[in-house]
Amino acid sequence: MSGLDDLPPLREVIGAQNLIAKKSLGQNFLLDLNLTGRIAREAGPLAGRDVLEIGPGPGGLTRALLAEGANRVLAIERDDRFLPALADINTASGNRLIVEPADALGADEPALLARHGLKTPVTIVANLPYNVGTALLVKWLTQPVWPTWFSSMTLMFQREVAERIVAANGTDFGRLSVLAQWRTKPRMLFDVNPKAFLPPPSITSTVVRLDVTPDPEPAPLKMLEAVTAAGFGQRRKMLRASLKTLGRDPIPLLESCGIDPTTRAEQVPVTKFLALARAYAASP
């Protein structure tokens, strides 16, 4: 898209507008346009699709999403220092960028999408700030209505979070693994070298794609959150001990689901956690 191609390099934009990444907001600018293009392609095909982006910053990934043919991009950005750079991208793209000044953690995404006339389900693509990445993912995975307002998420996390998302039980398996693997099909795509960012973070980042499972095995969401919080909250304990915080005798619940009460939470597969949530909901 020629208008986007005519935009100045990101380093020039950052220098001209004196944009300095704020550590308090978990900001690290992704400057490599070849890399942002790769992320956008991994999220695609985007032609004709509406996209939600979180924390666009100076707009490197935003440019790539629009260049890959996204119909419109709704970008949620709480830092108003970036609004002039994003306005230039909007103009260059033919007014296909909508910037919403808000904190993504507190945003009502369905209301925002409806207000701006975006077609759901949208595609979520983001280089998430490290300090809120996990919280945002949990927020999206625990939407009360499922299938929900997005069809896939292509997100960047620090590598240890990415590994937890896709972990098999018995490894680095936890609450995030259960939620992600229950409602989506997650897979790690590729690592991103710290040198690709300004400033370079001290850790390696990883891009993960999570495709929504439209008809996951049924389980009551609140009960699943309760049993995973109890089980993984004291993960060194056997489930017969850690689940006592639920206020029920855990042994009959566990045995009814075919789970050995001496098992620890990280050894229990996702399907067994779903069965345990159903049993907990049905228990007196």
N, C-alpha and C positions, 0 to 999 in steps of 0.2 A: 504494500500500500504506500504509494509515493509520498503522501503527506507525512506518514510516520517515518519513512526513510529520511526525510529532510530534517528531522529533529536533531538537535546537537547531541553528542555523546553524553552519557550520564555523568561522567566525571566533570564535564564542563558545566552541566546544569547544577551539580552539587557545589562546585567551586563558585560559580557566578552568584548563586543564591545563599552561599555560606551555610549549607545544610550539614550539620554535624549530627551523627547518630547519637541518640540518647540511650545510655545504658539502662536507665530507669524504665524505659519502655521496651527493652529487649531488642533494640533496633540494630540491624546489620544490613547494609545496603548491598544488594546483589547486582554487580556491575556488568558481568559478562553476558552480552546479548545473545551469544551463541547458546549459552546455558539456559537463559530464560526462554529462548525459543524451543529448546529441547523439552523443558517442563511443560510449556504450552502444548506442544505436539503430543506429549504423553497423556495430557488431559483430554485430547481430542477424539474424533474430529469435532471442531468447534464451529464450523460454518453453520450459520443460522441458529446457534445456541446462545442462550443468555447465561452469563457467568457472574458468580459472586466472588470477589477478591477481598481479602482482609489485609489491612496494613500495607497498601501499595507503596508507601514511601515516595521516592522520586519517580517511580513508575516504570522500572525496568521490565518487570513481569507484565505489567499492564500493557505496555507497548506490544509485547509478544502475543498476548491473548488477542488483542485487536488485529494485529498483523495476520494471525492464524484464522481470521474470519469470524470471530465472535460477533454475534448480532449486536449485543450490548454488554457492557461490563458495569456492574454496580460495585464500586469500591468503597469499603467502609474504612475511614481513616480518622483517627482521633487527634492527630497532630496537624494543626492548621498551617504549619510551616511549608507543607508540601502542596498546598492548594494551588499556588501559581504554576508549578511544574505540571500538575495534573490537568489544569485548565488548558495548558498548551497541548497536551496529549489529546484532550477532548477535541480541540479545534482541528488538529492534524488528522484525527480519525473520522471527521465528518459528524461530530457530536454523537458518538456512540458510547461515551464514557459518562457515567453518573457517579458523582462523588457524594457520599453521605458522611458528614462529620459526626461521628459517634464512636462510642466504645463498643467493640464487637461483643464483649462479654455480656453486656446488658442489652444488646440490640434485639428487637423483635423482628427477625428476618422475614417471616411470612408477611407481616404488615408492611415492611419496607419494599419487598418485592411487588406486593399488590399496589402500593402507592405509586411506584414508578412504572407499573405496567409490564413487568418482566414475566415471561412465560415460564411456568414451572412444569416439571422439575428442572432446576438450574444445575449447572456444574460449578462446584466450589474449587477454586484454585488459589493457593496462597503460599507465600514464604512466611510462615507464621512467626511472630515474635516468640523467642524461646520461653519467656516468662509466662505466657498465657496459652501456649500451644496445646498442652494436655487438657487444660480446662475447657478450651473451645471445642476440642474433639469430643470430650465427654458430653458437653452441652448438645452437640449435634447428634450424637449417638443415642441420646436419651429423649429424643423428641416424642411427645405423647402420641402422635398419630404416625403410623408407619404402614405402607410406604409414605415418604415424607416429601418435603419441598425441594430436595436435591436428589440427583441420580448418581453422582459420584463425587469423590473428594480427592484431589491431587494436592498433597500438602508436604511441606518441608518441616522436619523436626530434627532435633539433635539425635544422633544415631542411637543412643541408648533407649530413647522413647520409641523410635521406629522398631527397634528389636522387640520391645515389650508388646507392641501392637500385633506383631505377627507371630509371637512366641508360641510354641507348642507346649501343652501341659507337661510338667516335669522339668521345664527349663526356666527361663526368666518370665514365667507366666504369672499374670496378675489380673486385677479387676479390669484394667484397660483392655487386656487380651480378650477377656470374656465378652465385654460389650462390643468390641470391634468385630470379633469373629462370629458373634450371634447375628448381627444385623447387616454386616457387609462381608465382602470377600477382599481382605487386604493383602497387598503384596509390596515388598520393597522394590524400588526401581533402580536407583543408583545413588552413590555417595557424591557429596559436593565438597571439594577441597576448601579449607578455610581461606585460602588465598583468593578465592573468587569473590570475597566479601570486603567491604570497607565499613568499619575496621574488621580485620580478620578475627573471627571468634577463636576461642581456645579449644574448640571441639570440632569433630567432623559432623556435617549435616547429612541427612538422608531424605530423599524424596520417596513418598509412599503414596500409592493409589488405593483407595477403598471404594469398591463398587457396591452400591446398595443391593442387598438381597430383598426382593420385593415381598417374598412370603417366607420369612424366617420361622423356625419352629416357635409355636406360641409359648409365651411365658409372661406373667405379670411383671411389668417393669419395676414397680416399687419394691416388690418382693425380691426380685433379682438383685437390685441395688443393695437391699438389706443383707441378703445372704453373702454377697461378694464382699461388702464392706466388713461384715463380721469375720468372715473366713480369712481374708487377706489382711485385715487390720491386726491380726495376731498370727501371722503366717508361720511362725515357728511352732505353734501349738497344733495338736491334733484337732480335727474338726469337732470331735465330741466335747472339747473344751472351748474352742474359740466361738462356736455357735451358741453357747449358753447366753450370750448377750442378747439373743433374740427373744428371750423370755419364754421359751418353750423347751421341753426336753428334746435335745437334738438327736439323741440316739434313735428313737422310732422314726423320725423324719429321714435320717440318713439311711437307715436300713430299708425303709420303704422305697428308696430310690436306688437300691443296690450299691450304696457307697459305704465302704468300710469306715466305721467311726474313728479308727486310728489313723486314717489318711489325713495328710495336710492339704491345704487348699490348692497349692500349685500342682498337685498330682491329679486333680479332678478335671476331666475334660468338660468342654463347654456344654455338651448335651446333658451331662449330669447336673451341672449348675442350673440349667433350665428346669430339669425335673425337680430339683430341690426347691426352686422358687415356687413351682406349682404346688408341691406338697406343703410348703410353709403357708401358702395362701389358703389351702383347703383345711388346714389343721385348726382345731378349736382353740 
